[in-house]
Each structure stands twice: as structure tokens, then as C-alpha cells.
Amino acid sequence: MGASVASGAGAGAGAGARTGADAVAGSPAAAGPGAAVKDGGTGPDPAGRSVTVLGLGPMGRAMARAFLARGYAVTVWNRTAHKADDLVAAGARRAGSVREALAANALVVLSLTDRAAMYALLEPAVAALPGRVLANLSSDTPDGARAAAAWAERHGAGYLAAGIAASPPQVGTDQGRAYYSGPAELFEAHRGALGVISPVEHLGADPGLAPLCYQVQMDLFWTGLTGWLHAVTMAEAHGVGAAEVLPYVLDVAGSLPEVLRFYSARLAAGDDTGDVDRIAMGAASAAHVAQTARAAGVDPTLPDAVLATFQRGLAAGHGDRSFTALREALRAAPARA
Ligand SMILES: NC(=O)c1ccc[n+]([C@@H]2O[C@H](COP(=O)([O-])OP(=O)(O)OC[C@H]3O[C@@H](n4cnc5c(N)ncnc54)[C@H](OP(=O)(O)O)[C@@H]3O)[C@@H](O)[C@H]2O)c1
């Protein structure tokens, strides 16, 4: 995993611009390793511009629409069949079964809630896996993706794990990005087709890399968004609405890129000097957040967790160091009751 990975995950949704080979998105996809399977499917489109999309939640539907808009022959399947209706009306082909959907194309894009859903769909259809390339854009853990790649290989399929930092409306545009890990040759063979979904990057051969970057993004995203919702709930308890605090929220949110660049450089240099912030200051500040929540009758679980982390830093004697020294506390999971 190189520097491009670090910058990729840090840039987040909305930062991507198609460059270089990404600009070939929509050009005929390479046929991939898959030959047509003799299973009632139509086989790969002779021109290679064909794809199967399994999973038609908001993301899978947006992906199928993007492929259709770029002239791809799109085969779709979803557990809840009616979610394919408008896509079929727009030109997609509805597969009668997962097996048929797999048989239809060399490239199979998965957009499912989680890995359990993938196994639920694919286990009964493994006979159609040989020669397919599964590009899994569903959320997963690094270890889960490594296991899934090994499972796919055992069944004769290639596997690209992916993370996608784009919302459904951003799919099919230059906004956001999708990053893949797994065999480089599989990625290169399908780079053009995958580029239809979002601007693409390949992070490396280890299938766990893309899910790792995705969970890095989701850790920040969900923790940050839940923190925002908590803050708004606290304001509302005082009769102050989300719109009223928005300018102050945006001050903090807008400062984050600079703050993150500053502390990332310091982390890289191993520099936890407390010249800008000190853990003792952070602990007092976090205590005030928790106290404000309690006084407002708002659940203090989230600020208490932050405060507890600062207190472990204090207990370790790091009060005069920057909050980045809390990494030591974060590495050592606290004992659970
Ligand atoms: N939404 C976003 O903004 C966003 C952005 C980036 C990444 N993602 C990731 O992209 C993936 C898809 O997101 P989404 O919003 O489209 O998710 P979603 O609403 O959870 O839909 C996912 C799909 O998974 C299927 N599914 C779930 N459990 C299943 C099971 N046991 N068996 C068969 N099918 C099952 C659903 O089928 P049914 O229709 O039959 O329920 C649906 O087609 C997720 O992993 C998510 O983390 C989402």
C-alpha cells in the first residue's frame, strides 16, 4: 500500500477527478478470464461491454443505471425482484436466478449490505462461478475480504475487493472514488468497466487493502456524523435548532482538512509535542462536553467514551503531550465489563 492509498482514503468523497487510464471508463471492457458458462446464460457480450449487477439497493441501482447510460448490456438480479422493474424498463435484462446472472457476464459487480448477503446469494450458485470476476463493492472487513477472495478462488472465480466513497447520486460521475485490491491483472482487465461506476484506483494485491481503507473512511464518517447528531441533539435540548448551530458546525468541519494534514504529518514524524494542544486541555474540554450532555438529559455515552480515552492518556502521564499521543491508549483496548 503506497502513498497513493493514504492520499486516496484521506481525500474522501467528492475529491476524485478522472485522470489517465480512468478516462477510458466506458471503453470496451476486456473480456476477462471468464468464458461463457453453459448454464442458460447469454454469455459475455462479444464487444465486452457487458456486466452483471447483483444487489439493487440504492448503490446497486445507481451502478446499473450508470452502466446502462454508458451503453453496457446489463444483467441484474435482486432478492426483492421488483427493485429491478425500472431498470428492466430502461433496458437491463432481469436474470431469473443468481446462477443465470453469473452465467451472463464475466464481470459481476456485487453491491450488497454485507458479506453474509454475498455468501447467501453465491453459495447456492457456485457452479456458475468458474471464470467470473467478482468485483465486490459491498462493505467488508479486511479479513473478511481475504477469506472471500480465497473462497472465490476455490470456486474458480477472481475476486476484487473494493471500497466506494461515493453516494448513490455520485455514482456514474467524476465525484467520489472507488478503490480496489486484489490481482492487478484482474483489475486492469476490468478497469474500463469499473471506471463507469466511479473514478478508480488499484491499491495492491492484498484483498484486505480496499476494505481497510473503506473502514478507515467509515470510522471517521460514522463517528463524525454521530458526533454531529449528538451535538445537534444537545443544542435542541436547549431549544436551539440544527440550522442555528450549522455555521459553528461548519467552522469545525471546514477546519478538518487542515487539522488532519497537520496531525498526519506529525504522526508520520513521530512528533507528539504538546505545543499546539495538550491532553490535559483535551480532557478538560471533553469533560465539559459530557457534562453539557448530562445536564441537557442527552445520552452521554459518546462524549464519555472520548473523555475516557483522554483520561487514560492522563493516567499514562501524557498530560503535556498532544492528543496524538492517545494512540497508545487506543492501541490498548480497555477492559470490558
Ligand atoms: N448507500 C450509500 O450511500 C453507500 C455509499 C458507499 C458505499 N455503500 C455500501 O454499498 C453497499 C450497498 O449499499 P446500499 O445502500 O445499496 O445497501 P442496502 O440498501 O443495504 O442494499 C443492499 C442490497 O443487499 C441485498 N441484501 C441484503 N441482505 C441480503 C441477503 N441476506 N440476501 C440477499 N440479498 C441481500 C438487498 O436485497 P433486498 O433489496 O432484497 O433487500 C439489496 O439489494 C453496502 O455495503 C454499503 O455499505 C453505500
The ligand as a Gaussian input file, in Angstrom:
#p B3LYP/6-31G(d) Opt

LIG

0 1
 N      -25.811000       3.993000       0.304000
 C      -24.674000       4.652000       0.308000
 O      -24.634000       5.899000       0.349000
 C      -23.369000       3.910000       0.218000
 C      -22.201000       4.612000      -0.106000
 C      -20.995000       3.920000      -0.232000
 C      -20.961000       2.540000      -0.011000
 N      -22.119000       1.879000       0.348000
 C      -22.028000       0.407000       0.542000
 O      -22.590000      -0.199000      -0.618000
 C      -23.286000      -1.391000      -0.264000
 C      -24.719000      -1.289000      -0.790000
 O      -25.315000      -0.132000      -0.250000
 P      -26.868000       0.130000      -0.368000
 O      -27.132000       1.460000       0.259000
 O      -27.324000      -0.144000      -1.733000
 O      -27.320000      -1.062000       0.641000
 P      -28.683000      -1.728000       1.040000
 O      -29.807000      -0.753000       0.992000
 O      -28.379000      -2.389000       2.321000
 O      -28.988000      -2.786000      -0.165000
 C      -28.110000      -3.805000      -0.397000
 C      -28.610000      -4.966000      -1.213000
 O      -28.261000      -6.131000      -0.442000
 C      -29.319000      -7.072000      -0.581000
 N      -29.287000      -7.991000       0.556000
 C      -29.082000      -7.709000       1.860000
 N      -29.101000      -8.838000       2.595000
 C      -29.330000      -9.852000       1.721000
 C      -29.435000     -11.250000       1.864000
 N      -29.304000     -11.859000       3.052000
 N      -29.657000     -11.979000       0.750000
 C      -29.769000     -11.391000      -0.447000
 N      -29.659000     -10.075000      -0.664000
 C      -29.453000      -9.318000       0.419000
 C      -30.552000      -6.234000      -0.649000
 O      -31.596000      -7.005000      -1.215000
 P      -33.140000      -6.610000      -0.983000
 O      -33.417000      -5.454000      -1.907000
 O      -33.865000      -7.852000      -1.332000
 O      -33.280000      -6.227000       0.471000
 C      -30.086000      -5.092000      -1.546000
 O      -30.161000      -5.476000      -2.896000
 C      -23.218000      -1.503000       1.264000
 O      -22.219000      -2.438000       1.607000
 C      -22.826000      -0.112000       1.728000
 O      -22.048000      -0.134000       2.914000
 C      -23.303000       2.514000       0.445000

